[in-house]
Amino acid sequence: MAIFLTEGSKVLVQGITGAEGGKHTRRMLASGTNIVAGVTPGKGGQSVDADGREIPVFGSVGDAVAATGADVSVVFVPPRFTKGAVYEAIDAGVPLVIVITEGVPIHDTADFFAYAQSKGTSRIIGPNCPGLISPGKSNAGIIPGTITQAGRIGLVSKSGTLTYQMMYELRDLGFSSAVGIGGDPVIGTTHIDCLAAFEADPDTDVIVMIGEIGGDAEERAAAYIKDNVTKPVIGYVAGFTAPEGKTMGHAGAIVSGSSGTAQAKKEALEAVGVKVGKTPSETARLVREILTRA
């Protein structure tokens, strides 16, 4: 099994005719993703040659879903068009909408996430995220498909770069799914959503949770783990050396006083039995110890 994305997923790419959409369409296809359509307004009826495979382009998500049965959309459109693109996917009833775009205005994200919740039919991942991969099954986003293999580790991470590093460090053990949820202050799918899904997945034996400074998402995840997660969870929190009051990397990674510090998050996680590595490599070692004992 895997969470959210499986070998049966039918993927469409919004913005497939753009440079980024086209490039990553080819990379996703190379990972075995079943890409059934692209969407670019005004270019319906055309097609995109993706390394010898012709992907049909539709003028709207509704048309693409009606013609192909697509149930996943990966959004590669500029920030100013992202809200409209996500609304379109929600209105078409796409169950999983993965928003790769960086720099989406926070009020736009809050708007389309609230709209998704009101409809109750679409899960949003992102924005400003690398997407997710279920190795050997499907890859939706920009995660390199060659750095790991299928296995029994579940990974949820705010950071795209640390997602890649952890997958590479544990490449010999492999992953059931790895989900990059994004680091903006407002995101769709959270650590808690992924923790719940991995807890329910019979093919996930251990969960790795990567957080970073800013906000209280990791503290809320710790409270959820205490009451709801029985599988071992290993954590890592990026940003121990970040200066107070300075935004670091992601828009959500800002610390004010003691709130949102890496140390506070580490303590909250350790208080509920989560082992927290001081570095990504130490975190990977902790995972190995658990799987070796098992």
Secondary structure, DSSP 8 states (H G I E B T S, - for coil): --SS--TT--EEEETTTSHHHHHHHHHHHHTT--EEEEE-TT-TT-EEEETTEEEEEESSHHHHHHHH---EEEE---HHHHHHHHHHHHHTT-SEEEE--S---HHHHHHHHHHHHHHTS-EEE-SSS-EEEETTTEEEES--TTS--EEEEEEEES-HHHHHHHHHHTTTT-EEEEEE---SSS-SS-HHHHHHHHHH-TT--EEEEEEESSSSHHHHHHHHHHHH--S-EEEEEE-TT--TT---SSTT---BTTBT-HHHHHHHHHHTT-EEESSHHHHHHHHHHHHHH-
